[in-house]
């Protein structure tokens, strides 16, 4: 078993969503684990003085088209949600709380459910109620989830993750780290695939 | 014979250079022509209020690493030149003058020579003397090239190309247009390849 792939994403990122639909198969092919690590692109935008791709002139409309084309190519259901983008602090807190208390498998199920809810069924991933309902649908107690989202230790847990990602130089979604190698974007999943296959070049 | 691929690039763009080393083989595979269309990323940066990738914090160092990794993957000789980036107005003017007077085949030879000179041998593609020498090495009269670079009609020719690219929504390098389809980056050459193969999806 090789070292794990660190998979950084924001629940509001459509490219992150597309990556989430392909990373497990890629990792499985190489008998490799994936650490799912939601973080907050808002912190990146603040650090770099940038903003969401979709609201940029020219690049925004292009990315809208590119997302649809990419989704069709990989046969991934995808709709641009409304509202979009959204803040995903509650989603991130819920994820790490689930991971720490129920294990990474359930946390990943939650991430998939929240991502698909947002980018297929237009269920607002930025809405605390949607986050709680998504966890509840996986068998969690809604009151316990709601309490966790207000827990200072959980708040600090997400903040530490976000700070840690930024410290490592993570700046987009999806963003992968494998050993010393950093790979940004769905566009680099082919490099990641080849890196895992060959051991690097 | 299908419609041509419009291949937009800036002589100062390293990703444009990497694209230039792969686009002919891709097009040939599909029996497709390529229209090489140098333009000026500086005009894009001015329009969008952005700047060169390499000078952006975090993304700049990442792109430096990514360029080297991409070049090695495709077995393309590549060095980050110094100075970098540079203004490529003279190079663009020379290209269109060559294309209009000597034909697209020689213009493409010139483009390859200038790109390789810059990204392999550190010959400054932004330097008018280097532009003239590069054309001279292909058999052109240096005095005629030098005169062309100051010709108002050639100046206007490049400006029209740049304006036309911006009007179409071109914003990066390499940037491809095939029919109604726009594809940004070396990252989308796999989409372009598949699009040519399948007729789109």
HADDOCK unambig.tbl for C-alpha pairs under 7 A between the chains (distance, minus, plus):
assign (segid A and resid 48 and name CA) (segid B and resid 57 and name CA) 6.80 0.50 0.50
assign (segid A and resid 57 and name CA) (segid B and resid 48 and name CA) 6.81 0.50 0.50
assign (segid A and resid 58 and name CA) (segid B and resid 169 and name CA) 6.22 0.50 0.50
assign (segid A and resid 169 and name CA) (segid B and resid 58 and name CA) 6.19 0.50 0.50
assign (segid A and resid 187 and name CA) (segid B and resid 187 and name CA) 5.57 0.50 0.50
